[in-house]
Amino acid sequence: MNELIIAFGLFLFIEGVLYALFPSKMKNMLKKIDLIKDSQLRSGGLIFALIGFFIIWYFIN
């Protein structure tokens, strides 16, 4: 459970640093997300979820 909390903290840290260093670029990126089709977002999310799952699975075993 500690690892999950640490991972979530790392996620928040990285997101915070990006918004602190590049606020205008982050705003532009979020505006452009409306141009992407739902199916493309779903596919990308699934791919990243699978990559994350296999990384976790690799390091646990």
C-alpha positions in Angstrom: 0.0 0.0 0.0 2.9 2.3 0.7 4.1 1.9 -2.9 0.7 3.0 -4.2 0.7 6.1 -2.1 4.3 6.9 -3.2 3.3 6.4 -6.9 0.4 8.7 -6.5 2.6 11.3 -4.8 5.1 11.1 -7.7 2.3 11.5 -10.2 1.1 14.7 -8.3 4.6 16.0 -8.1 5.3 15.6 -11.8 1.9 17.1 -12.8 2.6 20.0 -10.4 6.0 20.7 -11.8 4.7 20.7 -15.4 2.0 23.2 -14.5 4.4 25.4 -12.5 7.1 25.5 -15.2 4.9 25.6 -18.4 1.5 27.0 -17.5 0.7 28.4 -21.0 1.9 25.3 -22.8 -0.3 23.1 -20.5 -3.3 25.3 -21.2 -2.8 25.0 -24.9 -2.4 21.3 -24.7 -5.7 21.0 -22.7 -7.4 23.1 -25.4 -6.2 20.8 -28.1 -7.6 17.7 -26.5 -11.0 18.7 -27.8 -9.7 18.1 -31.3 -8.9 14.4 -30.6 -11.6 11.8 -31.3 -12.9 9.8 -28.4 -11.8 6.6 -30.0 -8.2 7.9 -30.2 -8.2 8.9 -26.6 -9.7 5.6 -25.6 -7.1 3.7 -27.6 -4.2 5.8 -26.2 -5.5 5.3 -22.6 -5.8 1.6 -23.1 -2.3 1.4 -24.5 -0.8 3.4 -21.6 -2.7 1.3 -19.1 -1.4 -1.9 -20.6 2.2 -0.6 -20.6 1.8 0.5 -17.0 0.4 -2.9 -16.1 3.2 -4.8 -17.7 5.8 -2.6 -16.1 4.3 -3.2 -12.7 3.9 -7.0 -13.4 7.6 -7.2 -14.5 8.9 -5.5 -11.3 6.6 -7.5 -9.0 7.8 -10.8 -10.5 
